Amino acid sequence: MHPPKPQGLNLERGEIRRLGQYPVGGNDDMDIWEGMYLDKEKVVIKILRAVHCNPRSLNRFKREVDIWKRVWEVDCGMHTLPLYGLCQNDGPFP
């Protein structure tokens, strides 16, 4: 059984926690980590890297979040994973 999905896109501090000491992937702009949502469901976490965390990259990241949310609303999990949200208050980077 999946935990309840958040009402909005903004997650609260502590709802998501990283697993492990190192990212499992990423690129020049972000690191990809394994994590847990509400200590019940394994999730993927994208964290923008500090060197690339400027207003332009943050807007691009927020646009990606919005697109993912709209795709999920149409697809309802048939071919995509759910988007739990965006957290900007659980560390220095979104």
All heavy atoms as an XYZ file, in Angstrom:
770
protein
N       0.839     -1.180      0.000
C       0.000      0.000      0.000
C       0.883      1.242      0.000
O       1.830      1.349      0.756
C      -0.893     -0.011      1.234
C      -1.835      1.132      1.291
S      -2.992      0.858      2.659
C      -3.880      2.345      2.575
N       0.551      2.200     -0.873
C       1.320      3.433     -0.964
C       0.876      4.428      0.097
O      -0.297      4.502      0.426
C       1.126      4.080     -2.344
C       1.646      3.248     -3.459
N       2.983      3.054     -3.646
C       1.021      2.562     -4.435
C       3.159      2.283     -4.699
N       1.987      1.974     -5.185
N       1.813      5.219      0.631
C       1.429      6.296      1.537
C       0.580      7.313      0.790
O       0.641      7.384     -0.434
C       2.766      6.922      1.949
C       3.821      6.002      1.497
C       3.243      5.141      0.431
N      -0.204      8.113      1.506
C      -1.006      9.126      0.829
C      -0.120     10.128      0.103
O       0.958     10.464      0.581
C      -1.780      9.797      1.958
C      -1.022      9.473      3.196
C      -0.318      8.177      2.946
N      -0.570     10.579     -1.056
C       0.184     11.566     -1.823
C      -0.024     12.941     -1.190
O      -1.084     13.246     -0.673
C      -0.309     11.614     -3.281
C      -0.300     10.264     -3.979
C       1.099      9.780     -4.228
C       1.146      8.549     -5.087
N       1.017      7.295     -4.424
N       1.005     13.800     -1.224
C       0.834     15.134     -0.679
C      -0.222     15.912     -1.456
O      -0.413     15.683     -2.644
C       2.204     15.781     -0.862
C       3.094     14.764     -1.422
C       2.312     13.553     -1.766
N      -0.901     16.827     -0.779
C      -1.929     17.631     -1.425
C      -1.327     18.590     -2.441
O      -1.874     18.799     -3.492
C      -2.732     18.408     -0.368
C      -3.522     17.514      0.562
C      -4.585     16.734     -0.177
O      -5.228     17.246     -1.070
N      -4.762     15.485      0.189
N      -0.227     19.217     -2.110
C       0.418     20.153     -3.021
C       1.765     19.624     -3.437
O       2.130     18.504     -3.110
N       2.503     20.429     -4.145
C       3.832     19.998     -4.578
C       4.913     20.288     -3.544
O       6.010     19.797     -3.664
C       4.202     20.697     -5.889
C       3.555     20.136     -7.138
C       3.999     20.917     -8.364
C       3.906     18.673     -7.316
N       4.626     21.086     -2.545
C       5.643     21.439     -1.558
C       5.664     20.435     -0.413
O       4.707     20.325      0.329
C       5.401     22.853     -1.026
C       5.623     23.895     -2.082
O       6.589     23.820     -2.833
N       4.741     24.853     -2.167
N       6.780     19.731     -0.307
C       6.958     18.774      0.772
C       7.528     19.481      1.992
O       8.251     20.470      1.875
C       7.914     17.663      0.344
C       7.461     16.810     -0.837
C       8.572     15.866     -1.239
C       6.207     16.043     -0.493
N       7.234     18.967      3.158
C       7.743     19.525      4.398
C       9.087     18.889      4.752
O       9.390     17.768      4.344
C       6.748     19.290      5.539
C       5.426     19.994      5.357
C       5.568     21.507      5.307
O       6.391     22.067      6.065
O       4.860     22.131      4.498
N       9.858     19.585      5.536
C      11.154     19.077      5.995
C      10.963     17.728      6.687
O      10.083     17.573      7.519
C      11.768     20.076      6.969
C      13.107     19.668      7.478
C      13.640     20.739      8.440
N      14.961     20.371      8.889
C      16.085     20.742      8.302
N      16.035     21.511      7.241
N      17.241     20.358      8.774
N      11.768     16.736      6.300
C      11.735     15.438      6.950
C      10.802     14.409      6.316
O      10.849     13.247      6.686
N       9.951     14.806      5.376
C       9.066     13.826      4.734
C       9.854     12.857      3.861
O       9.461     11.713      3.693
C       8.004     14.530      3.884
C       6.924     15.204      4.687
C       5.832     15.756      3.806
O       4.914     14.991      3.465
O       5.913     16.952      3.456
N      10.939     13.332      3.304
C      11.819     12.523      2.462
C      13.176     12.472      3.135
O      13.671     13.481      3.617
C      11.988     13.156      1.064
C      10.653     13.321      0.359
C      12.976     12.370      0.227
C      10.073     12.071     -0.209
N      13.785     11.278      3.173
C      15.151     11.198      3.691
C      16.007     10.397      2.727
O      15.536      9.455      2.084
C      15.193     10.618      5.096
C      14.827      9.184      5.209
C      14.960      8.696      6.668
N      14.460      7.357      6.773
C      15.175      6.254      6.495
N      16.422      6.377      6.132
N      14.634      5.058      6.599
N      17.258     10.823      2.603
C      18.200     10.147      1.712
C      18.681      8.848      2.337
O      18.846      8.749      3.552
C      19.416     11.021      1.441
C      19.140     12.162      0.538
C      20.389     12.846      0.109
N      21.208     13.264      1.234
C      22.152     14.176      1.163
N      22.402     14.776      0.031
N      22.852     14.489      2.218
N      18.926      7.867      1.474
C      19.529      6.597      1.895
C      20.955      6.548      1.351
O      21.204      6.964      0.228
C      18.731      5.419      1.345
C      17.267      5.322      1.765
C      16.597      4.159      1.053
C      17.142      5.177      3.269
N      21.852      6.048      2.118
C      23.226      5.899      1.656
C      24.037      7.168      1.805
O      23.520      8.236      2.102
N      25.344      7.004      1.574
C      26.266      8.125      1.713
C      26.607      8.778      0.388
O      27.191      9.853      0.372
C      27.554      7.656      2.381
C      27.353      7.209      3.810
C      28.673      6.778      4.431
O      29.599      6.360      3.750
N      28.750      6.872      5.749
N      26.252      8.123     -0.727
C      26.647      8.629     -2.034
C      25.463      8.568     -3.002
O      24.618      7.684     -2.903
C      27.797      7.789     -2.604
C      28.985      7.743     -1.681
C      29.223      6.625     -0.894
C      29.848      8.831     -1.580
C      30.310      6.579     -0.029
C      30.932      8.789     -0.720
C      31.163      7.670      0.055
O      32.230      7.633      0.906
N      25.426      9.493     -3.970
C      24.368      9.432     -4.978
C      24.517      8.183     -5.842
O      25.609      7.640     -5.991
C      24.574     10.701     -5.805
C      25.895     11.249     -5.437
C      26.329     10.614     -4.155
N      23.405      7.734     -6.407
C      23.418      6.553     -7.281
C      23.550      6.945     -8.747
O      23.695      6.093     -9.607
C      22.158      5.685     -7.070
C      22.138      5.097     -5.675
C      20.888      6.461     -7.351
N      23.467      8.229     -9.040
C      23.579      8.708    -10.408
C      23.525     10.219    -10.442
O      23.612     10.885     -9.414
N      23.375     10.734    -11.648
C      23.266     12.175    -11.800
C      23.928     12.656    -13.067
O      24.303     11.872    -13.936
N      24.051     13.974    -13.162
C      24.714     14.597    -14.300
C      25.393     15.873    -13.806
O      25.576     16.046    -12.613
C      23.714     14.862    -15.437
C      22.578     15.773    -15.030
O      22.739     16.645    -14.166
N      21.422     15.589    -15.630
N      25.751     16.765    -14.722
C      26.454     17.985    -14.325
C      25.612     18.896    -13.445
O      26.152     19.689    -12.683
C      26.884     18.772    -15.568
C      27.984     18.071    -16.333
O      28.654     17.196    -15.755
O      28.173     18.396    -17.517
N      24.286     18.814    -13.554
C      23.400     19.731    -12.849
C      22.837     19.199    -11.539
O      22.444     19.979    -10.681
C      22.212     20.113    -13.742
C      22.654     20.873    -14.975
O      23.629     21.631    -14.877
O      22.021     20.701    -16.028
N      22.737     17.874    -11.415
C      22.080     17.325    -10.227
C      22.604     15.945     -9.866
O      23.176     15.254    -10.697
C      20.575     17.268    -10.432
C      20.107     16.354    -11.531
S      18.329     16.428    -11.811
C      18.135     18.076    -12.443
N      22.403     15.580     -8.609
C      22.712     14.243     -8.116
C      21.396     13.499     -7.910
O      20.387     14.091     -7.537
C      23.458     14.303     -6.781
C      24.858     14.859     -6.931
O      25.532     14.495     -7.909
O      25.271     15.647     -6.062
N      21.430     12.195     -8.135
C      20.271     11.323     -7.942
C      20.567     10.410     -6.756
O      21.593      9.727     -6.736
C      19.989     10.459     -9.197
C      19.895     11.318    -10.454
C      18.743      9.600     -8.986
C      18.749     12.292    -10.478
N      19.669     10.419     -5.781
C      19.823      9.620     -4.568
C      18.644      8.674     -4.411
O      17.546      8.953     -4.879
C      19.837     10.528     -3.338
C      21.010     11.425     -3.235
C      21.220     12.585     -3.920
C      22.148     11.250     -2.404
N      22.408     13.147     -3.553
C      22.996     12.346     -2.622
C      22.513     10.277     -1.474
C      24.205     12.487     -1.951
C      23.717     10.423     -0.808
C      24.547     11.512     -1.052
N      18.870      7.575     -3.709
C      17.765      6.752     -3.231
C      17.272      7.376     -1.945
O      18.050      7.948     -1.178
C      18.222      5.316     -2.947
C      18.536      4.520     -4.182
C      18.937      3.095     -3.840
O      19.220      2.788     -2.655
O      18.972      2.289     -4.754
N      15.971      7.274     -1.699
C      15.430      7.847     -0.486
C      14.191      7.111     -0.020
O      13.739      6.148     -0.655
N      13.644      7.580      1.090
C      12.398      7.034      1.645
C      11.416      8.179      1.861
O      11.787      9.236      2.372
C      12.644      6.332      2.974
C      13.413      5.033      2.867
S      12.559      3.738      1.956
C      11.328      3.258      3.137
N      10.174      7.942      1.471
C       9.086      8.894      1.678
C       8.286      8.433      2.884
O       7.757      7.317      2.894
C       8.211      8.971      0.429
C       6.983      9.831      0.589
C       7.088     11.194      0.815
C       5.722      9.270      0.531
C       5.970     11.978      0.966
C       4.585     10.055      0.681
C       4.724     11.411      0.901
O       3.611     12.187      1.059
N       8.225      9.264      3.913
C       7.510      8.970      5.160
C       7.928      7.631      5.765
O       7.140      6.951      6.417
C       5.990      8.999      4.940
C       5.405     10.322      4.462
C       3.911     10.187      4.211
C       5.682     11.436      5.469
N       9.176      7.234      5.535
C       9.730      5.965      6.020
C       8.909      4.756      5.591
O       8.932      3.718      6.259
C       9.882      5.984      7.543
C      11.035      6.873      7.984
O      12.041      6.942      7.252
O      10.919      7.493      9.050
N       8.158      4.866      4.478
C       7.307      3.760      4.036
C       7.523      3.352      2.594
O       7.195      2.232      2.226
C       5.823      4.132      4.218
C       5.433      4.332      5.664
C       3.987      4.699      5.785
C       3.641      4.925      7.248
N       2.280      5.356      7.424
N       8.014      4.264      1.759
C       8.119      3.951      0.341
C       9.443      4.453     -0.211
O       9.824      5.602      0.006
C       6.965      4.600     -0.433
C       6.944      4.204     -1.883
C       5.700      4.684     -2.603
O       4.842      5.331     -1.996
O       5.607      4.395     -3.798
N      10.134      3.568     -0.928
C      11.399      3.943     -1.542
C      11.129      4.880     -2.716
O      10.220      4.645     -3.509
C      12.129      2.690     -2.022
C      13.581      2.908     -2.297
C      14.263      1.570     -2.517
C      15.748      1.738     -2.516
N      16.422      0.460     -2.698
N      11.932      5.950     -2.801
C      11.755      6.951     -3.846
C      13.107      7.350     -4.422
O      14.155      6.965     -3.900
C      11.053      8.225     -3.293
C       9.635      7.916     -2.851
C      11.847      8.857     -2.168
N      13.065      8.117     -5.491
C      14.246      8.713     -6.101
C      14.230     10.193     -5.758
O      13.196     10.845     -5.825
C      14.233      8.515     -7.635
C      15.380      9.263     -8.284
C      14.288      7.048     -7.982
N      15.385     10.727     -5.400
C      15.502     12.138     -5.037
C      16.497     12.798     -5.988
O      17.618     12.307     -6.165
C      16.023     12.296     -3.594
C      15.126     11.558     -2.610
C      16.157     13.768     -3.236
C      15.733     11.459     -1.216
N      16.098     13.909     -6.599
C      17.004     14.719     -7.409
C      17.385     15.941     -6.587
O      16.523     16.630     -6.060
C      16.326     15.212     -8.687
C      16.093     14.159     -9.723
C      15.525     14.811    -10.972
C      15.328     13.806    -12.069
N      14.839     14.462    -13.296
N      18.683     16.204     -6.487
C      19.152     17.372     -5.753
C      20.039     18.202     -6.679
O      21.037     17.706     -7.210
C      19.942     16.964     -4.492
C      19.039     16.134     -3.566
C      20.493     18.196     -3.785
C      19.738     15.617     -2.330
N      19.650     19.474     -6.879
C      20.459     20.374     -7.697
C      21.808     20.590     -7.040
O      21.903     20.722     -5.822
C      19.761     21.724     -7.866
C      18.492     21.748     -8.700
C      17.947     23.166     -8.756
C      18.727     21.227    -10.094
N      22.848     20.628     -7.857
C      24.186     20.887     -7.321
C      24.363     22.374     -7.069
O      23.851     23.209     -7.809
C      25.243     20.400     -8.300
C      25.279     18.900     -8.377
C      26.468     18.438     -9.132
N      26.500     16.988     -9.113
C      27.348     16.286     -9.810
N      28.225     16.894    -10.576
N      27.323     14.979     -9.746
N      25.112     22.710     -6.042
C      25.282     24.109     -5.620
C      25.839     24.981     -6.735
O      25.386     26.094     -6.936
C      26.201     24.173     -4.405
N      26.796     24.464     -7.466
C      27.445     25.270     -8.489
C      26.467     25.641     -9.613
O      26.641     26.632    -10.285
C      28.704     24.550     -9.034
C      28.314     23.352     -9.884
C      29.576     25.507     -9.806
N      25.409     24.863     -9.778
C      24.433     25.117    -10.838
C      23.110     25.648    -10.289
O      22.159     25.763    -11.027
C      24.168     23.840    -11.635
C      25.393     23.343    -12.335
N      25.945     23.999    -13.402
C      26.182     22.281    -12.096
C      27.026     23.351    -13.803
N      27.183     22.297    -13.030
N      23.049     25.946     -9.019
C      21.802     26.373     -8.407
C      21.664     27.892     -8.519
O      21.962     28.629     -7.601
C      21.744     25.923     -6.949
S      20.096     26.034     -6.254
N      21.244     28.339     -9.685
C      21.008     29.751     -9.914
C      19.539     29.921    -10.312
O      18.829     28.924    -10.485
C      21.962     30.287    -10.989
C      21.824     29.545    -12.302
O      20.719     29.356    -12.809
N      22.948     29.117    -12.870
N      19.051     31.137    -10.436
C      17.627     31.321    -10.759
C      17.192     30.596    -12.033
O      16.100     30.025    -12.095
C      17.495     32.840    -10.906
C      18.556     33.396    -10.037
C      19.699     32.421    -10.144
N      18.032     30.563    -13.052
C      17.670     29.889    -14.306
C      17.521     28.381    -14.105
O      16.557     27.774    -14.556
C      18.722     30.178    -15.362
C      18.367     29.612    -16.707
C      19.375     30.041    -17.748
N      19.058     29.412    -19.010
C      19.949     28.945    -19.840
N      21.231     29.071    -19.566
N      19.590     28.372    -20.962
N      18.480     27.755    -13.413
C      18.401     26.300    -13.206
C      17.251     25.956    -12.267
O      16.594     24.928    -12.434
C      19.725     25.753    -12.677
O      20.035     26.309    -11.421
N      16.985     26.804    -11.281
C      15.868     26.559    -10.373
C      14.536     26.640    -11.126
O      13.658     25.798    -10.929
C      15.891     27.544     -9.212
C      14.844     27.341     -8.140
C      14.927     25.942     -7.548
C      15.003     28.381     -7.039
N      14.392     27.619    -12.019
C      13.169     27.712    -12.829
C      13.011     26.498    -13.732
O      11.906     25.980    -13.912
C      13.164     28.987    -13.662
C      12.837     30.207    -12.838
O      12.214     30.102    -11.790
N      13.278     31.361    -13.298
N      14.109     26.037    -14.306
C      14.055     24.835    -15.158
C      13.630     23.623    -14.340
O      12.819     22.817    -14.779
C      15.419     24.604    -15.788
C      15.437     23.427    -16.714
C      16.775     23.295    -17.382
N      16.757     22.097    -18.210
C      17.821     21.526    -18.686
N      18.998     22.053    -18.459
N      17.733     20.445    -19.398
N      14.162     23.500    -13.136
C      13.808     22.393    -12.248
C      12.329     22.450    -11.881
O      11.622     21.443    -11.917
C      14.691     22.459    -10.999
C      14.575     21.269    -10.097
C      15.077     20.037    -10.491
C      13.996     21.386     -8.848
C      14.992     18.940     -9.650
C      13.911     20.299     -8.002
C      14.408     19.075     -8.404
N      11.838     23.641    -11.540
C      10.420     23.794    -11.205
C       9.531     23.497    -12.408
O       8.458     22.915    -12.261
C      10.154     25.200    -10.680
C      10.683     25.416     -9.281
C      10.380     26.812     -8.793
C      10.873     27.018     -7.381
N      10.567     28.369     -6.892
N       9.980     23.862    -13.608
C       9.230     23.550    -14.820
C       9.160     22.035    -15.029
O       8.123     21.492    -15.385
C       9.865     24.250    -16.023
C       9.007     24.250    -17.259
C       9.537     25.161    -18.369
N      10.929     24.904    -18.721
C      11.928     25.771    -18.524
N      11.708     26.946    -17.988
N      13.160     25.456    -18.870
N      10.261     21.336    -14.781
C      10.272     19.873    -14.881
C       9.289     19.261    -13.884
O       8.553     18.336    -14.214
C      11.675     19.338    -14.627
C      11.754     17.832    -14.681
C      13.129     17.292    -14.358
O      14.120     18.043    -14.403
O      13.210     16.088    -14.057
N       9.261     19.789    -12.659
C       8.324     19.302    -11.646
C       6.886     19.493    -12.121
O       6.052     18.591    -12.003
C       8.556     20.020    -10.293
C       7.426     19.752     -9.320
C       9.889     19.595     -9.695
N       6.583     20.658    -12.689
C       5.232     20.942    -13.170
C       4.837     20.001    -14.316
O       3.722     19.476    -14.346
C       5.122     22.396    -13.620
C       3.716     22.763    -14.032
O       2.790     22.591    -13.202
O       3.533     23.216    -15.180
N       5.749     19.766    -15.247
C       5.466     18.858    -16.364
C       5.215     17.446    -15.839
O       4.268     16.774    -16.237
C       6.626     18.864    -17.379
C       6.645     20.201    -18.114
C       6.506     17.696    -18.361
C       7.903     20.430    -18.928
N       6.067     16.983    -14.910
C       5.897     15.639    -14.344
C       4.546     15.512    -13.654
O       3.857     14.513    -13.791
C       7.030     15.358    -13.369
C       7.154     13.911    -13.028
C       6.520     13.265    -12.010
C       7.913     12.921    -13.699
N       6.856     11.938    -11.997
C       7.709     11.700    -13.021
C       8.758     12.950    -14.798
C       8.332     10.526    -13.423
C       9.367     11.778    -15.187
C       9.152     10.592    -14.508
N       4.144     16.548    -12.932
C       2.851     16.535    -12.243
C       1.702     16.412    -13.244
O       0.776     15.613    -13.055
C       2.681     17.808    -11.418
C       1.342     17.891    -10.718
C       1.181     19.220     -9.998
C      -0.198     19.276     -9.383
N      -0.893     20.491     -9.663
N       1.767     17.176    -14.344
C       0.694     17.125    -15.340
C       0.652     15.774    -16.050
O      -0.430     15.244    -16.316
C       0.847     18.264    -16.342
C       0.458     19.613    -15.712
C       0.468     20.734    -16.711
N       1.848     21.180    -16.875
C       2.370     21.581    -18.027
N       1.648     21.607    -19.110
N       3.621     21.976    -18.089
N       1.805     15.200    -16.342
C       1.845     13.874    -16.965
C       1.229     12.843    -16.025
O       0.436     11.997    -16.445
C       3.295     13.484    -17.341
C       3.387     12.011    -17.697
C       3.802     14.345    -18.478
N       1.577     12.905    -14.744
C       1.015     11.963    -13.760
C      -0.496     12.089    -13.680
O      -1.210     11.102    -13.585
C       1.649     12.196    -12.391
C       0.963     11.417    -11.300
C       0.099     11.909    -10.377
C       1.031     10.017    -11.056
N      -0.357     10.907     -9.567
C       0.201      9.724     -9.959
C       1.732      8.969    -11.656
C       0.052      8.455     -9.450
C       1.576      7.703    -11.143
C       0.740      7.452    -10.059
N      -1.017     13.315    -13.705
C      -2.469     13.523    -13.624
C      -3.202     12.877    -14.791
O      -4.300     12.357    -14.633
C      -2.784     15.020    -13.563
C      -2.409     15.646    -12.238
C      -2.483     17.161    -12.246
O      -2.657     17.766    -13.326
O      -2.352     17.749    -11.157
N      -2.599     12.873    -15.963
C      -3.210     12.259    -17.146
C      -2.978     10.750    -17.142
O      -3.888      9.969    -17.413
C      -2.644     12.886    -18.444
C      -3.110     12.122    -19.665
C      -3.038     14.353    -18.537
N      -1.768     10.334    -16.827
C      -1.362      8.937    -16.922
C      -1.847      8.095    -15.744
O      -2.080      6.897    -15.887
C       0.170      8.886    -17.010
C       0.700      7.495    -17.182
O       0.497      6.902    -18.249
O       1.323      6.989    -16.229
N      -1.959      8.688    -14.569
C      -2.406      8.006    -13.343
C      -1.589      6.758    -13.014
O      -2.118      5.767    -12.509
C      -3.885      7.670    -13.418
S      -4.936      9.116    -13.545
N      -0.312      6.781    -13.333
C       0.557      5.684    -12.951
C       0.619      4.516    -13.918
O       1.253      3.514    -13.620
N      -0.029      4.639    -15.064
C       0.032      3.537    -16.036
C       1.462      3.343    -16.559
O       1.911      2.216    -16.716
C      -0.917      3.800    -17.195
C      -2.383      3.757    -16.805
S      -2.933      2.106    -16.343
C      -2.766      1.272    -17.901
N       2.162      4.445    -16.831
C       3.501      4.355    -17.417
C       4.514      5.259    -16.727
O       5.652      5.337    -17.168
C       3.453      4.713    -18.909
C       2.501      3.855    -19.676
N       2.767      2.559    -20.021
C       1.255      4.108    -20.132
C       1.732      2.043    -20.674
N       0.805      2.976    -20.753
N       4.107      5.948    -15.690
C       5.012      6.853    -14.982
C       4.941      6.610    -13.481
O       3.960      6.084    -12.971
C       4.651      8.336    -15.231
O       3.313      8.562    -14.791
C       4.789      8.704    -16.687
N       5.985      7.031    -12.804
C       6.011      6.972    -11.348
C       5.374      8.237    -10.792
O       5.411      9.279    -11.428
C       7.451      6.858    -10.855
C       8.188      5.589    -11.269
C       9.644      5.685    -10.877
C       7.533      4.382    -10.636
N       4.820      8.177     -9.592
C       4.198      9.381     -9.021
C       5.243     10.423     -8.632
O       6.376     10.094     -8.294
C       3.479      8.858     -7.780
C       4.191      7.608     -7.414
C       4.678      7.018     -8.716
N       4.832     11.671     -8.699
C       5.650     12.776     -8.230
C       5.116     13.187     -6.863
O       3.947     13.539     -6.729
C       5.556     13.966     -9.199
C       6.190     15.243     -8.697
C       7.695     15.088     -8.599
C       5.825     16.401     -9.588
N       5.971     13.110     -5.852
C       5.537     13.474     -4.510
C       5.659     14.967     -4.258
O       4.899     15.522     -3.502
C       6.321     12.688     -3.463
C       5.917     11.245     -3.436
C       6.624     10.291     -4.129
C       4.788     10.853     -2.739
C       6.234      8.961     -4.115
C       4.393      9.527     -2.710
C       5.119      8.585     -3.412
O       4.719      7.278     -3.408
N       6.628     15.613     -4.852
C       6.717     17.051     -4.675
C       8.131     17.578     -4.714
O       9.064     16.898     -5.094
N       8.241     18.815     -4.288
C       9.480     19.564     -4.293
C       9.717     20.091     -2.886
O       8.806     20.625     -2.265
C       9.340     20.732     -5.281
C      10.439     21.785     -5.315
C      11.727     21.175     -5.840
C      10.004     22.929     -6.203
N      10.928     19.929     -2.411
C      11.256     20.415     -1.072
C      12.421     21.400     -1.192
O      13.458     21.070     -1.768
C      11.648     19.248     -0.170
S      11.985     19.774      1.522
N      12.223     22.588     -0.653
C      13.268     23.600     -0.685
C      13.699     24.000      0.717
O      14.462     24.940      0.876
C      12.789     24.831     -1.443
C      12.492     24.533     -2.889
C      12.126     25.780     -3.645
O      13.005     26.529     -4.073
N      10.846     26.007     -3.801
N      13.237     23.296      1.738
C      13.577     23.676      3.111
C      14.193     22.528      3.904
O      14.135     22.507      5.115
C      12.331     24.200      3.841
C      11.238     23.173      3.958
O      11.359     22.051      3.459
N      10.150     23.524      4.605
N      14.826     21.572      3.205
C      15.445     20.433      3.884
C      16.915     20.340      3.509
O      17.414     19.300      3.129
C      14.705     19.148      3.507
C      14.962     18.033      4.517
O      15.590     18.288      5.549
O      14.521     16.897      4.258
N      17.584     21.451      3.560
C      18.977     21.525      3.159
C      19.180     22.736      2.277
O      18.234     23.441      1.951
N      20.416     22.966      1.850
C      20.711     24.186      1.101
C      20.238     24.171     -0.352
O      20.168     25.216     -0.976
C      22.224     24.284      1.168
C      22.683     22.879      1.361
C      21.612     22.193      2.152
N      19.919     23.005     -0.902
C      19.568     22.915     -2.325
C      18.202     22.274     -2.520
O      17.825     21.403     -1.754
C      20.620     22.095     -3.081
C      22.033     22.475     -2.709
C      22.839     21.585     -2.070
C      22.510     23.740     -2.996
C      24.134     21.939     -1.706
C      23.789     24.095     -2.643
C      24.599     23.187     -1.990
N      17.472     22.682     -3.563
C      16.158     22.044     -3.823
C      16.306     20.627     -4.335
O      17.297     20.291     -4.926
C      15.531     22.944     -4.883
C      16.638     23.753     -5.454
C      17.752     23.741     -4.474
